[in-house]
């Protein structure tokens, strides 16, 4: 019987390579947690520095602790929201807005900010719950997008389409900026991946590829990091 050729033994990585690998693995875990804690801590400090000077001395704690201003802000906002739900509160709000509408520069800023806030707070639960593919910037090239809602009114009338979807096309690697596109419904290709997985794909510039539906069913549900040859 012929002898099998001796396979060369794999060379064990050196100490520096192993330490470097362990450091990068730990950094990938520690850095996001540390940045998240730092951002929350900085945000709380920012709110405290703006709110605490407005609090009367009688209501300030003897030893000022971080986060007290956030609690005051949340309590004040809740009280304002509850008071404006009544008939008197609604009338007072209309009177204040009528005064604001008489101020040219203030009116523009107020109405713009109000529209943005109301749009964010009044989004339905179905908004941005679906990831999709659309052909952009031309036929044959596909881009990840998030479905917003079905288009209505003048958009359909002017385009002559029977059904269209408004989708948000994020930019890479910052998905908070992007483009609003109105796409015919038949041209929208829905994806099985959720919005979070699609956002990771956008942020990583295609390096982190979510598993397919078949891979999830087979138990290989971890995202794959694409290696370029």
C-alpha positions as CSV (number, residue, x, y, z in Angstrom):
1,X,0.0,0.0,0.0
2,X,1.4,3.4,-1.0
3,X,2.4,5.7,1.8
4,X,0.6,9.0,2.1
5,X,2.9,11.9,1.7
6,X,3.7,13.7,4.9
7,X,1.6,16.8,5.1
8,X,3.5,19.8,6.4
9,X,2.6,20.9,9.9
10,X,1.0,24.3,10.2
11,X,3.3,26.8,11.8
12,X,1.9,28.1,15.0
13,X,1.5,31.9,15.1
14,X,4.1,33.8,17.0
15,X,3.5,35.5,20.3
16,X,3.2,38.9,18.8
17,X,0.5,37.7,16.3
18,X,-1.5,36.0,19.0
19,X,-1.3,39.1,21.3
20,X,-2.3,41.3,18.4
21,X,-5.3,39.1,17.6
22,X,-6.4,39.0,21.2
23,X,-6.1,42.8,21.4
24,X,-8.2,43.4,18.3
25,X,-10.8,40.9,19.5
26,X,-11.0,42.7,22.8
27,X,-11.1,46.1,21.2
28,X,-14.0,45.1,19.0
29,X,-15.9,44.3,22.2
30,X,-14.8,47.0,24.6
31,X,-14.7,50.0,22.2
32,X,-18.4,50.0,21.3
33,X,-19.4,49.6,24.9
34,X,-17.0,52.3,26.1
35,X,-18.2,54.7,23.4
36,X,-21.8,54.1,24.2
37,X,-21.3,54.7,27.9
38,X,-19.2,57.8,27.2
39,X,-21.9,59.2,24.8
40,X,-24.6,58.6,27.4
41,X,-22.5,60.2,30.1
42,X,-21.7,63.2,28.0
43,X,-25.4,63.6,27.0
44,X,-26.5,63.5,30.6
45,X,-23.8,66.1,31.5
46,X,-25.0,68.3,28.6
47,X,-28.6,68.3,29.7
48,X,-27.6,68.9,33.4
49,X,-25.5,71.9,32.4
50,X,-28.5,73.4,30.6
51,X,-31.3,72.5,32.9
52,X,-29.8,72.9,36.4
53,X,-29.2,76.7,36.1
54,X,-33.0,77.1,35.5
55,X,-34.0,75.1,38.6
56,X,-34.7,77.3,41.7
57,X,-32.2,76.8,44.6
58,X,-34.9,75.4,46.8
59,X,-35.4,72.5,44.5
60,X,-31.8,71.7,43.9
61,X,-30.2,68.8,45.9
62,X,-27.6,69.6,48.5
63,X,-25.1,67.5,46.7
64,X,-25.6,67.9,42.9
65,X,-25.5,64.5,41.3
66,X,-25.3,63.7,37.6
67,X,-28.6,63.0,36.0
68,X,-30.7,65.3,38.2
69,X,-31.2,67.7,35.3
70,X,-32.4,64.9,33.1
71,X,-35.0,63.9,35.6
72,X,-36.2,67.5,36.0
73,X,-36.4,67.8,32.2
74,X,-38.4,64.6,31.8
75,X,-40.7,65.6,34.6
76,X,-41.2,69.1,33.2
77,X,-41.9,67.8,29.7
78,X,-44.4,65.3,31.0
79,X,-46.2,68.0,33.0
80,X,-46.3,70.3,29.9
81,X,-47.7,67.5,27.8
82,X,-50.4,66.7,30.3
83,X,-51.4,70.3,30.7
84,X,-51.7,70.9,27.0
85,X,-54.1,68.0,26.4
86,X,-57.0,69.9,28.0
87,X,-59.2,72.5,26.4
88,X,-57.4,75.4,28.1
89,X,-54.0,74.0,27.2
90,X,-55.0,73.7,23.5
91,X,-56.3,77.2,23.4
92,X,-53.1,78.5,25.0
93,X,-51.0,76.6,22.5
94,X,-52.9,78.1,19.6
95,X,-52.5,81.6,21.0
96,X,-48.7,81.1,21.4
97,X,-48.4,79.7,17.9
98,X,-50.4,82.7,16.5
99,X,-47.9,85.0,18.2
100,X,-45.0,83.0,16.7
101,X,-46.5,83.2,13.2
102,X,-46.2,87.0,13.4
103,X,-42.4,86.8,13.8
104,X,-40.8,86.2,10.3
105,X,-37.5,84.5,11.3
106,X,-38.8,82.8,14.5
107,X,-41.8,81.5,12.5
108,X,-39.6,79.8,10.0
109,X,-37.4,78.1,12.6
110,X,-40.3,77.1,14.8
111,X,-42.4,75.6,12.0
112,X,-39.4,73.7,10.6
113,X,-38.4,72.2,13.9
114,X,-42.0,71.4,14.8
115,X,-42.6,69.6,11.5
116,X,-39.4,67.5,11.9
117,X,-40.3,66.5,15.5
118,X,-43.9,65.7,14.6
119,X,-42.7,63.6,11.7
120,X,-40.4,61.6,13.9
121,X,-42.9,61.1,16.8
122,X,-45.9,60.3,14.6
123,X,-44.2,57.6,12.4
124,X,-46.3,54.5,12.3
125,X,-45.0,51.2,13.5
126,X,-44.6,50.0,9.9
127,X,-42.1,52.7,9.0
128,X,-38.6,51.5,8.2
129,X,-39.4,48.0,9.2
130,X,-38.6,46.6,5.8
131,X,-35.3,46.5,3.9
132,X,-35.4,46.3,0.1
133,X,-33.4,46.6,-3.0
134,X,-33.9,49.2,-5.7
135,X,-32.1,49.8,-8.9
136,X,-30.0,53.0,-8.3
137,X,-28.4,55.0,-9.8
138,X,-29.3,53.1,-13.0
139,X,-30.7,49.9,-14.2
140,X,-28.6,46.9,-13.4
141,X,-27.0,48.4,-10.2
142,X,-28.8,47.6,-7.0
143,X,-28.7,49.5,-3.7
144,X,-30.0,48.8,-0.2
145,X,-33.0,51.0,0.9
146,X,-35.6,51.1,3.6
147,X,-39.3,51.2,2.8
148,X,-41.0,54.2,4.3
149,X,-44.7,54.2,3.1
150,X,-46.8,54.0,0.0
151,X,-46.9,57.2,-2.1
152,X,-50.2,59.0,-2.5
153,X,-51.7,62.3,-3.8
154,X,-49.7,64.4,-6.3
155,X,-46.8,62.0,-6.5
156,X,-49.0,59.4,-8.2
157,X,-50.9,62.0,-10.3
158,X,-47.8,63.6,-11.8
159,X,-45.9,60.4,-12.5
160,X,-48.9,58.5,-13.9
161,X,-48.1,55.4,-11.8
162,X,-50.8,53.3,-10.3
163,X,-48.7,52.4,-7.2
164,X,-45.5,53.7,-5.8
165,X,-43.4,53.3,-2.6
166,X,-41.4,56.0,-0.9
167,X,-38.0,54.5,0.2
168,X,-35.1,56.0,2.0
169,X,-31.7,55.2,0.4
170,X,-28.9,55.5,3.0
171,X,-25.4,56.5,2.2
172,X,-22.3,54.6,3.3
173,X,-20.9,54.6,5.9
174,X,-23.3,57.1,7.5
175,X,-26.8,55.7,7.2
176,X,-28.4,58.8,8.8
177,X,-28.0,60.7,5.5
178,X,-29.3,59.6,2.2
179,X,-32.0,60.2,-0.5
180,X,-35.7,60.0,-0.6
181,X,-36.8,58.0,-3.7
182,X,-40.2,57.3,-5.1
183,X,-40.1,53.9,-6.8
184,X,-42.9,52.0,-8.6
185,X,-44.1,49.2,-6.3
186,X,-43.2,46.4,-8.8
187,X,-39.6,47.7,-8.9
188,X,-39.1,47.3,-5.1
189,X,-37.5,44.0,-4.2
190,X,-38.1,43.2,-0.5
191,X,-35.4,41.5,1.5
192,X,-35.7,38.8,4.2
193,X,-33.1,40.6,6.4
194,X,-34.4,43.0,9.0
195,X,-33.5,46.7,9.1
196,X,-30.8,46.3,11.6
197,X,-29.0,43.7,9.5
198,X,-29.3,45.9,6.4
199,X,-28.0,48.9,8.4
200,X,-24.9,46.9,9.4
201,X,-24.4,46.0,5.7
202,X,-24.5,49.7,4.8
203,X,-22.3,50.9,7.6
204,X,-19.6,48.2,6.9
205,X,-19.6,49.1,3.2
206,X,-20.6,45.6,2.3
207,X,-17.9,43.9,4.5
208,X,-20.4,42.3,6.9
209,X,-22.8,40.2,4.9
210,X,-26.0,39.0,6.8
211,X,-26.8,35.3,6.3
212,X,-29.5,34.3,3.8
213,X,-32.8,32.7,4.8
214,X,-31.5,29.2,3.9
215,X,-28.4,29.7,6.0
216,X,-30.5,30.8,9.0
217,X,-32.7,27.7,8.6
218,X,-29.5,25.5,8.5
219,X,-28.2,27.0,11.7
220,X,-25.5,29.2,10.2
221,X,-27.0,32.5,11.3
222,X,-23.8,34.5,12.0
223,X,-23.0,37.4,9.7
224,X,-20.1,36.7,7.4
225,X,-17.2,39.1,6.9
226,X,-16.4,39.2,3.3
227,X,-12.7,38.8,2.4
228,X,-11.5,40.3,-0.8
229,X,-8.9,38.2,-2.7
